Amino acid sequence: TVQAPTLAGGAPLKEFVELARDEQVLCLATLDADSPGLTLGTERGVVKRTVPDHPTNKDSWEIIRLDTSDRVVGAVELAVDDMDLVFVTSDAQLLRFPAGSVRPQGRSGGGIAGVRLGTGNRVVFFGAVDPAGESVVVTVAGSSAALPGTQAGSVKVTPVAEYPTKGRATGGVRCHRFLRGEDVLRLAWAGAAPAFAAAASGVPVALPDPIGRRDGSGSPSPQAIAAVS
């Protein structure tokens, strides 16, 4: 049998997958037949849950039919059927709804409406959380006029439990109140606590303690945050 590569010490992605220009890896997933399936979210608010099947004679294949102006911003393999899906938009709206409300589709399917977007807004994060676990939402606000990575902005950590579940294809609830000079969420993440952040250089950035106000403003960050996990 073929042994899976070990990633214990880390390894360049180019050793395992060939990426075209402007492509990036969003997640790792199994191909188990009994998996609840891979779930995808797009920049324009589309959600798709795939059926756990795959061609056995190909090394790669498409898993969603996208409009030319859209792109996948998040992908996650569900650990169990009763997880919640989370969309966070650039105007600081968060929508949380049960994964069970998304009917699985085949590989050629284009997905269904996931979150309702306001004019000129986009999805900045899509993922899944376990409603029975301890999860948090991290939001980083800034100015749309600033170049990426040049503005520290403000950051907020909130327990996922503060956000009520709503119906799919609705607009969600506010998850970050902008301070003066801020008008956009530059980064967001939701997942199991504790959360960790890093600058573009890879240097760790301390996150504030979680607060219970889902629509509260953030705390100034000492430096620009490039990634949260």
C-alpha positions in Angstrom: 0.0 0.0 0.0 1.1 3.6 -0.6 2.1 5.3 2.6 0.9 8.9 3.2 3.7 11.5 3.4 4.6 12.7 6.9 4.2 16.4 7.5 5.4 16.3 11.1 8.3 18.7 10.4 6.6 20.7 7.7 7.2 20.5 4.0 6.8 22.8 0.9 3.4 22.3 -0.7 5.1 22.2 -4.1 6.4 18.7 -3.2 2.8 17.4 -3.1 0.6 19.5 -5.4 1.2 21.7 -8.5 -0.5 25.1 -8.1 -1.3 27.4 -11.0 -0.7 31.1 -10.7 -3.0 32.8 -8.1 -4.1 29.4 -6.8 -3.7 28.6 -3.1 -4.5 25.7 -0.8 -7.5 26.2 1.5 -7.7 22.9 3.4 -6.7 19.3 3.6 -9.5 16.7 3.4 -9.8 13.0 3.4 -11.5 11.0 0.6 -13.3 8.6 3.0 -16.5 7.2 1.7 -18.2 7.7 5.1 -17.1 11.4 5.4 -19.9 13.9 6.0 -18.5 15.7 3.0 -16.4 18.8 2.0 -18.1 22.2 2.3 -17.1 25.2 0.3 -18.0 28.9 0.6 -17.4 31.6 -2.1 -16.6 35.3 -2.1 -20.1 36.0 -3.5 -21.8 34.1 -0.7 -22.5 30.7 -2.3 -22.2 27.5 -0.2 -21.8 24.0 -1.5 -21.6 20.7 0.3 -20.2 17.9 -1.8 -21.0 14.2 -1.8 -18.1 12.1 -0.6 -17.2 10.5 -4.0 -14.3 11.1 -6.3 -12.9 9.8 -9.6 -10.4 7.0 -9.2 -8.6 7.6 -12.5 -7.6 11.3 -11.9 -5.1 13.2 -9.8 -7.3 16.3 -9.6 -10.8 17.4 -10.5 -13.2 20.3 -10.1 -15.5 20.3 -7.1 -17.7 23.3 -7.7 -19.0 25.2 -10.8 -18.0 28.9 -10.3 -19.2 32.0 -12.0 -16.3 33.8 -13.7 -16.4 36.7 -11.1 -16.5 34.4 -8.1 -13.8 32.4 -6.2 -13.7 29.9 -3.3 -12.6 31.7 -0.1 -13.0 28.8 2.4 -13.2 25.0 2.4 -13.6 22.5 5.3 -14.3 18.8 5.7 -17.1 18.3 8.2 -16.1 16.2 11.2 -19.7 15.4 12.0 -23.1 16.1 10.4 -24.4 18.5 13.0 -21.7 21.2 12.7 -22.5 24.9 12.0 -21.3 26.8 9.0 -20.1 30.3 9.4 -19.8 33.2 6.9 -18.2 36.5 7.8 -18.6 39.4 5.3 -16.5 42.5 4.7 -19.1 44.8 6.3 -18.8 42.9 9.6 -21.8 40.6 9.3 -21.7 37.0 10.6 -24.1 34.3 9.6 -24.2 31.0 11.4 -26.5 28.1 10.3 -26.6 24.3 10.5 -24.7 22.4 7.9 -27.7 20.1 7.7 -29.6 22.8 5.9 -27.3 22.4 2.9 -28.2 19.5 0.6 -25.1 17.7 -0.7 -24.5 18.0 -4.5 -22.4 16.2 -7.0 -19.1 17.6 -8.3 -20.7 19.5 -11.2 -23.1 21.4 -8.9 -22.7 25.2 -8.5 -23.9 25.4 -4.9 -26.8 27.4 -3.4 -27.2 30.8 -1.6 -25.3 30.8 1.6 -25.3 34.4 2.9 -27.1 37.5 1.6 -24.5 40.3 0.8 -25.0 44.0 0.7 -24.1 46.0 -2.4 -20.3 46.1 -2.8 -19.6 43.6 0.0 -17.9 40.2 -0.1 -17.2 37.2 2.0 -13.9 37.3 3.9 -14.2 34.0 5.8 -16.1 30.7 5.5 -15.7 27.8 7.8 -17.4 25.4 10.2 -17.6 25.2 14.0 -18.7 22.5 16.4 -21.7 24.0 18.3 -21.0 21.6 21.2 -17.3 22.8 21.5 -15.6 26.0 22.7 -15.1 28.1 19.6 -14.3 31.7 19.0 -14.6 34.3 16.2 -11.6 36.6 15.5 -12.3 39.8 13.4 -9.7 42.3 12.2 -10.9 45.7 11.0 -9.1 48.4 9.0 -9.4 50.9 6.2 -10.3 49.9 2.6 -7.9 52.6 1.4 -4.8 51.1 3.1 -2.6 48.6 1.4 -2.8 45.0 2.7 -0.3 44.4 5.5 0.4 48.1 6.1 -2.3 48.9 8.7 -2.5 47.2 12.1 -6.2 48.1 12.6 -8.3 46.7 15.5 -8.9 43.1 16.5 -11.6 41.4 18.5 -12.2 37.9 19.8 -15.7 36.8 20.6 -17.1 33.4 21.7 -19.1 31.8 18.8 -21.9 31.1 21.4 -22.6 34.9 21.3 -23.9 34.6 17.7 -27.4 33.0 17.3 -28.0 30.6 14.5 -30.1 31.9 11.6 -31.5 30.6 8.4 -29.3 30.0 5.4 -29.3 32.8 2.8 -30.0 35.6 5.3 -27.9 38.5 6.2 -26.5 37.5 9.6 -25.7 39.8 12.6 -23.1 42.4 13.2 -19.8 41.0 14.5 -17.5 44.1 14.8 -18.3 47.8 15.3 -15.9 49.9 13.3 -13.8 52.6 14.9 -13.0 56.0 13.4 -11.0 55.4 10.1 -12.2 51.8 9.8 -14.7 50.7 7.2 -14.0 47.1 6.3 -13.1 43.7 7.9 -9.7 42.8 6.4 -9.6 39.4 8.1 -11.8 37.0 10.0 -11.7 33.5 11.3 -13.9 31.1 13.4 -12.9 27.9 14.9 -11.9 26.0 18.1 -10.4 28.0 20.9 -7.7 29.1 21.5 -7.0 31.2 18.4 -3.5 32.2 17.3 -2.4 35.0 15.1 0.7 35.9 13.1 2.1 38.8 11.1 3.2 38.3 7.5 6.7 37.6 8.7 5.4 34.6 10.8 6.0 36.4 14.1 3.3 35.6 16.6 0.8 38.5 17.4 -1.0 38.5 20.7 -4.8 38.4 20.6 -7.0 40.2 23.1 -9.1 38.2 25.6 -12.5 37.2 24.3 -15.3 39.7 25.0 -19.0 38.9 25.3 -20.3 41.7 23.0 -20.7 40.4 19.5 -21.2 43.9 18.1 -18.4 45.5 20.1 -15.4 47.3 18.6 -11.9 45.8 18.6 -8.7 46.6 20.4 -5.8 48.3 18.6 -3.3 45.7 17.3 0.4 46.3 17.8 1.1 45.2 14.2 -0.8 44.0 11.1 -2.2 40.5 11.4 -1.8 38.4 8.3 -3.2 35.0 9.5 -5.3 33.5 12.2 -5.7 29.8 13.0 
